[in-house]
Amino acid sequence: MQLSVNGALHEIKSSADTPLLWVLRDELGLTGTKYGCGKGICGACTVHLEGSAIPACTVAAADVQGLAIVTIEGLVPAGQIHPVQQAWLDAGVSQCGYCQPGMIMAVAALLRANPNPTDADLANNIGVQCRCGTYPRVIRALRTMVGR
Amino acid sequence: MTRPIGRRAMLRAIGGGACLTVACSLAWPPRKASAAPGDRLNAMISVAGDGTVTVSAPPTEMGQGVHTLLVGLVAEELEIDPADARVQAAPVAPAFENRYYGTMVTGGSTSAIAWFEPFRIAGAAARHMLVAAAAERWGIDPTGCEAAAGRIRNRTSGDILPYGVLAAAASRLQPPTEVGLKPRSAWRVLGRPMRRHEGPQKLAGSAVFGIDLQVPGMLVGTIRHSPVIGGNLRSVDPGPAVRRVPSAQVVPLEDAVAVLAPSFWEASRALEALQPDWDPGPNAGLDSAAIGASLDAALGRRGALVAEHGDAAQADAEILKRLDLRFEVPLLAHAPLEPLSATVSIGPDGVDAWAPTQSQTAARDAIAARLGVPPAAVRIHTTLAGGSFGRNLQVAHMVETALTARAAGRPVKLIWSREEDLRHDFYRPPAATAITIGLDRDGRPVSWQQRLAVPDLRRAPAEIPADPPASVDPTAVEGAAPFPYDVSHHRLTWHDAGIPVPMGWWRSVGHSYNAWFVEHAFDIAARASGRDPVALRLAMLANRPRHAAVLRADRDLWPQPPAAGRFRGTALHASFGSIVAQSVEISMQGDRPVLHRATCAIDCGMALDPDATRAQMEGGMIFGLSAALYGEITVRNGRVQQQNFDQYRLLSLRDTPEIDVTIVDSDADLGGVGEAGVPPIAPALCNAILAATGRPTFRLPIHRRNG
């Protein structure tokens, strides 16, 4: 089985039913994608599949063969910073930071689909759970990004 | 919480090599540092030959921003750019013990208070020694030198020497016996918003949390405990696990079974195949109703007097009307987003344990005791914590990991599933209270008599509570006394409740329920008398000017009265040395409150990092709202029923109100900010619901599953 992760093809030894999350973490060593619930509820494991945000914990590796997977490590080339990451730094969003890779992947996907989201768009599309409660800053950072 | 009653710093510089390291021990009575000279373990700051400044952080970074603050404290006095410093987690050593607890621990919102002076003193001492080294090299008086931005400048010649070049020479000098610290007016780092030190790594996904740890040759494991709380493992046949995952290794433990494999997924799949034989133990019949009955039974016992002031007879003469109120809160889980984990490697030269622990000394000692090795043979490496909120104050999972690693003969990373995390927490204890409020003819409370039933967290959960208890568990009653409002008579008794469930410290601990009990009861009384709750509070805070100022500061964030259909509630609570007032504005959609805007005013003495203080208030309010609206752990047949976030709901972005925070500067002592933002929001919300509907809330959460 081969997976395309962050622009590179990887030969995968994990069994076909292994959730993408654990292939990324335990086989490819890409630990930026986090485990939070294993049920697709919390969004800590959000990655991009063909540009769309999906929870990596509920999709089997076999089902994403041949599709472009991007993780937080591949969001931008090494040494660069994504506009969402920059906005997050400027707004001081992260606290413990555990959910933030998933949060950033979710917001980056939303912005690609809708470059000028309203607060309602954000509320309806960003279901990533943040136990530290950084939501007010997520909203503020996004408002700044879209010039509101 | 105790306060330091004296101050005396002992400074040590550790020579040898090209690196200046400075340690400072601040304690009363003065205590000698126990590490031998030349031992770098106690170094709080090191300046390397290349100029790199490394700060050793005793408190665990769990999102509260304490690493950023420590860098700020050092940078302020050492005269470096905070961005140029590195942080490493401190090892277990006497210099890194939290002086309020005498052990290495991150808790009680004490980090900023405990380390405010030691790290500034260490920074100032290091700067002093670097200046002295430069003066010696230039053959001038130290007063001719100026330290700024990691360099020493010769005021006369304009020559410059960077810290790195001076580090070796400075390390051979005696540390100063006394250092002066900058006055607040000269601060350039502290008191201003700081950039989160580890922020870039967190956003890039490269920050290492407990579950991210990789050790060569390690196996990854997961664990299942007795489904009935307090039960034990009788036996387990490893066959089904090995048949499903041939590489799996099954490790039976006393009350759990762990499965190891090359990956978490394989370990999980193998664990699912097992059919362990559990001894359910004494709790097989335990359910939430029995827990409620235990609280009731406790309220009926004599209890211990916690606080009493004023004159009951005088109050009786003033009372026109009495209100009898009873409130109850459930067990709560911590549910940090990072599930519990630890990694342990046992080698010939000792034991290494990595975890996002909040209790380094306790972890070291517990692992050492169970493995039968001396504590000095156990090295604790603290990772970043993906939240914690008190969960990682417990160390049992680190011991389990160590036992598993020993059984496997290989390094082991043990990660709990979310289901295990929710079903086997050390829960926030349930609590109930009965409050009798006497109102005078003006509708003003003049008497407040409260009975409080909470389990004693100092004893084993299975022990039968004594009546009366020999002493009061301070965390059970914190926040219920001292009573801030001016009344003729106040009396609080505490009644230890027997709840045979593992329980522990949950962000804001006793304040998490006591603020709700007192502050919601206050509004119920005020509304029963037709008094404005905020105005009535202010009238009863004549002797508490800081409380009153905070309440006014929060009120000032609402210049307009609520629009039609909108309702507000306010609550005020002092905890961890800080005073916090919060308000929330809601509308009702049927039975459900819709949250529109929330506000917060805090007096924490001074905000060392105002942005971090705001973040902690915002986050604390959201943490408190999750609990108030949804938080509830229920038990049936001895089993915790909530298994994942669909059953243990957290507030989502969609439901989050706008939040405004204002900081009330005062000259009071430093207060903690990590927990103080949690307690007032639940009563503020219930007070808003009371304003909207006239209905008090007698049990949390507001959206209860079991009616």
HADDOCK unambig.tbl for C-alpha pairs under 7 A between the chains (distance, minus, plus):
assign (segid A and resid 18 and name CA) (segid B and resid 265 and name CA) 6.63 0.50 0.50
assign (segid A and resid 22 and name CA) (segid B and resid 265 and name CA) 6.33 0.50 0.50
assign (segid A and resid 26 and name CA) (segid B and resid 263 and name CA) 5.73 0.50 0.50
assign (segid A and resid 31 and name CA) (segid B and resid 212 and name CA) 5.79 0.50 0.50
assign (segid A and resid 32 and name CA) (segid B and resid 205 and name CA) 3.93 0.50 0.50
assign (segid A and resid 32 and name CA) (segid B and resid 206 and name CA) 5.95 0.50 0.50
assign (segid A and resid 36 and name CA) (segid B and resid 337 and name CA) 5.56 0.50 0.50
assign (segid A and resid 36 and name CA) (segid B and resid 338 and name CA) 6.00 0.50 0.50
assign (segid A and resid 36 and name CA) (segid B and resid 339 and name CA) 6.61 0.50 0.50
assign (segid A and resid 36 and name CA) (segid B and resid 418 and name CA) 6.77 0.50 0.50
assign (segid A and resid 37 and name CA) (segid B and resid 418 and name CA) 5.29 0.50 0.50
assign (segid A and resid 37 and name CA) (segid B and resid 644 and name CA) 6.60 0.50 0.50
assign (segid A and resid 41 and name CA) (segid B and resid 645 and name CA) 6.68 0.50 0.50
assign (segid A and resid 72 and name CA) (segid B and resid 204 and name CA) 6.41 0.50 0.50
assign (segid A and resid 72 and name CA) (segid B and resid 205 and name CA) 6.00 0.50 0.50
assign (segid A and resid 73 and name CA) (segid B and resid 204 and name CA) 6.47 0.50 0.50
assign (segid A and resid 73 and name CA) (segid B and resid 205 and name CA) 6.32 0.50 0.50
assign (segid A and resid 85 and name CA) (segid B and resid 203 and name CA) 6.13 0.50 0.50
assign (segid A and resid 89 and name CA) (segid B and resid 199 and name CA) 6.77 0.50 0.50
assign (segid A and resid 94 and name CA) (segid B and resid 199 and name CA) 6.71 0.50 0.50
assign (segid A and resid 95 and name CA) (segid B and resid 63 and name CA) 4.02 0.50 0.50
assign (segid A and resid 95 and name CA) (segid B and resid 64 and name CA) 6.33 0.50 0.50
assign (segid A and resid 95 and name CA) (segid B and resid 65 and name CA) 6.95 0.50 0.50
assign (segid A and resid 96 and name CA) (segid B and resid 62 and name CA) 5.15 0.50 0.50
assign (segid A and resid 96 and name CA) (segid B and resid 63 and name CA) 3.38 0.50 0.50
assign (segid A and resid 96 and name CA) (segid B and resid 385 and name CA) 6.58 0.50 0.50
assign (segid A and resid 96 and name CA) (segid B and resid 386 and name CA) 5.18 0.50 0.50
assign (segid A and resid 96 and name CA) (segid B and resid 387 and name CA) 5.39 0.50 0.50
assign (segid A and resid 97 and name CA) (segid B and resid 63 and name CA) 6.88 0.50 0.50
assign (segid A and resid 97 and name CA) (segid B and resid 202 and name CA) 5.36 0.50 0.50
assign (segid A and resid 97 and name CA) (segid B and resid 386 and name CA) 6.59 0.50 0.50
assign (segid A and resid 98 and name CA) (segid B and resid 337 and name CA) 6.91 0.50 0.50
assign (segid A and resid 98 and name CA) (segid B and resid 338 and name CA) 6.71 0.50 0.50
assign (segid A and resid 98 and name CA) (segid B and resid 386 and name CA) 4.82 0.50 0.50
assign (segid A and resid 100 and name CA) (segid B and resid 203 and name CA) 6.15 0.50 0.50
assign (segid A and resid 101 and name CA) (segid B and resid 203 and name CA) 5.90 0.50 0.50
assign (segid A and resid 101 and name CA) (segid B and resid 204 and name CA) 6.98 0.50 0.50
assign (segid A and resid 101 and name CA) (segid B and resid 205 and name CA) 5.77 0.50 0.50
assign (segid A and resid 123 and name CA) (segid B and resid 653 and name CA) 5.96 0.50 0.50
assign (segid A and resid 123 and name CA) (segid B and resid 654 and name CA) 4.39 0.50 0.50
assign (segid A and resid 124 and name CA) (segid B and resid 654 and name CA) 6.76 0.50 0.50
assign (segid A and resid 127 and name CA) (segid B and resid 652 and name CA) 6.73 0.50 0.50
assign (segid A and resid 127 and name CA) (segid B and resid 653 and name CA) 6.88 0.50 0.50
assign (segid A and resid 129 and name CA) (segid B and resid 652 and name CA) 6.12 0.50 0.50
assign (segid A and resid 131 and name CA) (segid B and resid 336 and name CA) 6.33 0.50 0.50
assign (segid A and resid 131 and name CA) (segid B and resid 337 and name CA) 6.13 0.50 0.50
assign (segid A and resid 131 and name CA) (segid B and resid 623 and name CA) 6.90 0.50 0.50
assign (segid A and resid 132 and name CA) (segid B and resid 387 and name CA) 6.75 0.50 0.50
assign (segid A and resid 132 and name CA) (segid B and resid 619 and name CA) 5.25 0.50 0.50
assign (segid A and resid 132 and name CA) (segid B and resid 623 and name CA) 6.90 0.50 0.50
assign (segid A and resid 133 and name CA) (segid B and resid 618 and name CA) 6.73 0.50 0.50
assign (segid A and resid 133 and name CA) (segid B and resid 619 and name CA) 4.18 0.50 0.50
assign (segid A and resid 133 and name CA) (segid B and resid 622 and name CA) 5.34 0.50 0.50
assign (segid A and resid 133 and name CA) (segid B and resid 623 and name CA) 6.54 0.50 0.50
assign (segid A and resid 134 and name CA) (segid B and resid 619 and name CA) 6.16 0.50 0.50
assign (segid A and resid 135 and name CA) (segid B and resid 653 and name CA) 5.41 0.50 0.50
assign (segid A and resid 136 and name CA) (segid B and resid 658 and name CA) 6.65 0.50 0.50
assign (segid A and resid 136 and name CA) (segid B and resid 659 and name CA) 6.80 0.50 0.50
